[in-house]
Amino acid sequence: MKNMRYTLIYLLLSVMFCMTSCDKFDGINTNPDAPNSVTPEMLALGGIKSILSNSSGKNFLRCSMACKHIAWGELAEDYVYNAWGRTSLADYHTIINMQKMVDLASEEDYAAYFGLAKFVKAYTLFWSSMELGDIPYSDALKGVNGVIKPKYDTQKEVMCQVLDDLEDSYDYFSNANDFEGDPFMGGSVEKWKKIVSVFQLQVLMSLSKKADDPDLRVKERFAQIVNTSVLMESNDDNFQLVYSDKAGQIYPFNDNMYSLNPMVSSFLIDMMKDTQDYRLFYYAKPSKAKLDAGIAADSWDVFDGTDVTLDFSEHKDLYVSGKYSCVNDRYNYYRPGEPVIRLGYSQQNFILSEAVVRGWITGDASVYYKQGIKASMDFIVQYTPDETTYHQGRRITSDIINVFLEQPLIQLTGEMETDIEKIITQRYISSFMQYPWDAYYEYRRTGYPKLPINPETSLNTNAKDKIPVRWMYPSDEYSYNKENIEESVARQYGGNDEVNQLMWILK
């Protein structure tokens, strides 16, 4: 999702030409040479798919490298060693496609498609702002009117507009009929209301440093959503992309040339060993070196975690000698893998638990917290065949889950900062190969868990002891929108478009 090129020509697009693989997930066939046949259903599919689609192969694991879930045995990867680059603003064409969808909608379907358009816009631009800071928002739909040099809204203005658009989205879905063009959630407006609610909660929690800003009304909005909106009730409500064993639909890290390169980090493995977390047997694979030494495949000692901060030459030696644990075979060789969740029930519960700890809502933080852990474990069981090769005989059962939930080391204590650290740590564990980039952004917001950093091997030139907190703006902006981008960078970062500069949301 990072290091892509951007050109402002995307802002002029008003129809969908990027639907080349729609038939992978439903029965819709389109003629790319006949743009006059574009329908709102086709555009809806493209908009939803733009959010749910995942990169494949090595690119699928960039976020896992950034948040130190894994190291990499093939070569020295930038994200392992804290080197962030430039990102993209190319997703703006999707927003214009969503407006085209609304324009084509019938009166009967208008409310549903308008709700979807508002959600896709808010979702897409929220994450762009989280990467960069200030971005074009109010000018996002003006490309078709000739605005090819959009102004940059401040990040605070962006967040206000995101929250307003999400409120509108929920209201429109509340007054809509189920719609066509959504093979992922079945076009169910009830499911979409839950998706919008969870995303609202996520956006508001991302604003925790701005919780007292009177314009944002973070605490008030959060409590209102919890009290009046529908929320997810189980993993069945997850906003996720489900894979299969059919050609073109297999799990994005399955059956590829990089299958042996991920080296699961000692940081993750050790914290899971400490609490006897059976998810470890589903996340990682026994070390070949440990198996060769006679250690049983179902032993907690069979895993070799890799220190992600080591110099690559040392990673390479461990890789060649087999002294590391690769990701579990279910990621590499079980073709359906597991769905990749964008917004989910487990995540919702961790957010609610943190909100209780912060005093934003009433309730039992421990109940929400444990529901989040249980949902993560239930999800793994649901989507993993009960075969020894995928869990080494350490099968997660209801009894195992119940025992883990009483594990003394994971219990909340009633002390605010300690409990937030435990909640975010469990959210970090649950996000392994899931919720792309979620763990990185939560670390950036809270500082938890305390990710390992080695100044001797870090490629973060200007802050060797830190993980970068943002990406740089795309270089094309400096060519095609020079005045606006330079004004924005000067306003935010004193003219220094650099990866360690703190954006407004982090101050």
C-alpha positions, 0 to 999 in steps of 0.5 A, spaced: 500 500 500 506 504 500 511 507 495 506 507 490 506 513 484 500 518 484 498 523 479 493 528 479 490 525 473 486 521 478 482 526 480 479 527 473 476 520 473 469 519 473 468 512 471 470 505 473 476 502 469 479 498 474 474 492 475 478 487 471 478 482 476 470 483 479 469 476 477 473 473 482 468 474 487 462 474 484 458 473 477 458 480 474 462 480 468 463 487 465 466 489 458 472 494 459 471 497 452 464 499 454 464 504 459 457 506 458 454 500 461 457 502 468 452 501 473 451 503 480 452 495 482 459 495 478 461 501 482 459 499 489 463 492 488 469 496 485 469 501 491 468 495 497 473 491 493 478 497 493 478 497 501 478 489 502 483 487 497 490 485 499 497 485 496 500 478 495 506 475 496 512 479 500 508 486 499 502 482 504 507 482 509 510 489 509 505 491 515 508 485 519 515 487 518 513 494 520 510 492 527 516 487 528 511 481 527 516 478 523 524 479 520 525 477 513 530 472 511 531 473 503 534 480 504 534 486 508 527 489 508 526 497 509 520 496 514 524 491 518 529 496 519 525 502 520 526 505 513 519 509 511 519 512 504 513 516 500 506 514 499 501 515 495 494 519 494 492 514 488 485 512 491 482 519 490 479 515 483 475 511 488 472 516 491 470 519 484 467 513 482 463 512 488 460 519 486 458 516 480 455 510 483 450 515 487 449 519 480 446 513 477 442 510 483 435 509 482 431 512 487 429 506 491 437 504 492 439 512 493 440 511 500 444 505 500 449 507 495 449 514 498 451 511 505 456 507 502 459 513 498 460 516 504 463 510 508 468 509 502 470 516 502 471 517 509 475 510 510 479 512 504 481 519 506 482 517 513 487 512 512 491 517 507 491 522 513 493 517 518 499 516 513 501 523 511 497 529 516 494 534 512 491 532 505 485 534 500 478 532 503 473 538 501 476 538 494 476 531 493 470 530 489 472 537 485 476 534 480 471 533 475 469 540 475 477 542 473 480 542 480 486 539 479 490 542 484 486 541 490 488 545 497 490 541 503 485 541 509 488 541 516 488 534 519 483 537 524 479 539 519 480 532 515 478 528 522 472 533 523 469 531 516 471 524 516 466 523 523 461 528 519 461 523 513 461 517 517 455 520 521 451 521 515 453 514 512 450 511 518 443 515 517 443 513 510 444 506 511 438 506 517 433 509 512 436 504 506 434 498 503 439 492 502 443 493 495 446 489 489 453 489 488 456 487 494 458 480 494 462 481 501 457 483 506 451 481 501 448 488 501 445 488 508 444 495 510 444 492 517 451 489 517 453 496 514 451 499 520 455 495 524 461 496 520 460 504 520 459 504 527 466 500 528 469 504 524 467 511 527 469 508 534 476 506 531 477 513 528 475 516 535 480 512 539 485 514 534 483 521 536 485 519 544 490 525 544 485 530 542 479 527 546 478 534 550 478 538 543 471 541 543 470 541 536 471 534 535 467 532 541 470 525 541 468 522 548 461 525 547 460 522 540 463 515 542 458 514 548 453 516 543 455 511 538 455 505 544 448 507 546 444 508 540 448 505 534 448 497 532 455 494 534 458 488 531 455 482 535 460 476 533 465 474 528 460 473 523 459 481 522 467 482 521 468 486 515 473 481 511 475 478 505 474 471 505 479 467 500 478 460 497 481 454 494 479 457 487 484 460 482 485 467 483 481 467 490 487 463 494 490 467 500 495 472 498 501 469 502 499 462 499 503 458 494 509 463 493 516 464 492 517 467 499 514 462 503 520 460 507 522 467 508 518 470 514 522 469 520 517 470 526 520 475 531 522 473 538 518 479 541 512 476 539 514 469 540 516 470 547 510 474 549 506 468 547 510 463 551 510 467 557 502 467 557 502 460 554 498 462 549 496 457 544 495 462 538 503 461 537 502 454 535 497 457 529 501 463 528 508 460 527 512 453 525 516 449 529 524 451 528 527 446 523 533 446 528 529 445 534 526 439 531 533 436 528 535 437 535 529 432 538 525 437 541 518 435 540 513 439 535 508 440 541 513 443 546 513 451 547 521 450 546 520 448 539 520 455 536 526 459 535 524 467 535 528 472 531 531 478 534 528 483 528 533 488 530 539 484 528 544 486 522 541 482 516 548 478 516 545 475 522 538 474 520 541 470 514 545 466 518 539 464 522 535 463 516 540 458 512 541 454 518 534 453 519 534 456 526 528 460 526 520 459 526 517 461 519 510 463 519 505 457 520 503 452 514 496 454 514 499 461 511 503 458 506 500 452 504 492 452 506 490 455 499 484 458 503 488 461 508 483 465 513 479 471 511 483 478 512 479 482 517 479 490 516 474 492 521 472 486 526 469 484 532 475 482 536 478 489 534 471 493 537 472 489 543 479 492 545 477 499 543 471 498 547 475 496 553 480 502 552 474 507 552 472 504 559 479 504 562 479 512 559 472 513 562 469 515 556 463 510 557 461 505 563 462 498 563 466 492 565 473 493 561 475 486 563 469 483 559 470 487 553 477 485 553 476 478 554 471 478 549 476 481 544 481 475 546 476 470 545 473 473 538 481 472 536 481 465 538 475 463 535 476 466 529 483 462 528 479 455 530 473 457 525 478 458 519 483 453 520 482 445 519 483 441 525 490 438 523 496 437 526 500 440 521 497 447 523 497 446 530 502 441 532 497 438 537 496 444 541 488 445 538 485 451 541 478 448 544 473 452 549 477 449 555 483 452 552 480 459 551 477 459 558 484 457 561 487 462 558 482 468 559 484 466 567 491 467 566 494 471 571 499 475 567 493 478 562 489 480 567 487 488 567 489 491 574 485 497 575 491 502 573 489 506 567 496 506 564 498 498 565 491 496 563 492 500 556 498 497 555 495 490 556 489 491 552 494 494 546 498 488 547 493 483 546 490 487 540 497 487 537 497 479 538 490 478 535 493 483 529 498 477 527 497 477 519 490 481 520 488 488 520 493 491 516 497 496 519 493 496 525 498 494 530 503 500 527 498 505 528 496 503 535 504 503 537 504 510 534 498 512 538 500 509 545 507 507 545 505 499 546 507 494 546 514 497 546 517 495 540 524 493 539 529 498 536 536 497 535 540 504 533 546 500 531 542 497 525 536 502 524 535 505 517 531 511 520 537 516 519 534 522 523 532 518 529 536 512 530 532 510 536 525 511 534 520 508 529 518 513 523 511 516 525 509 518 518 510 517 510 513 522 506 508 526 501 508 523 493 513 526 489 508 528 484 505 532 488 511 537 488 511 537 481 503 538 479 501 541 486 507 545 488 504 551 491 498 547 496 503 541 498 509 546 500 504 551 504 501 544 507 508 542 509 510 549 512 504 549 516 505 542 519 512 540 519 516 547 518 517 545 511 521 539 513 517 533 509 520 527 513 518 521 517 519 523 524 515 529 524 509 529 528 502 530 525 497 534 529 493 527 531 500 525 535 501 532 538 
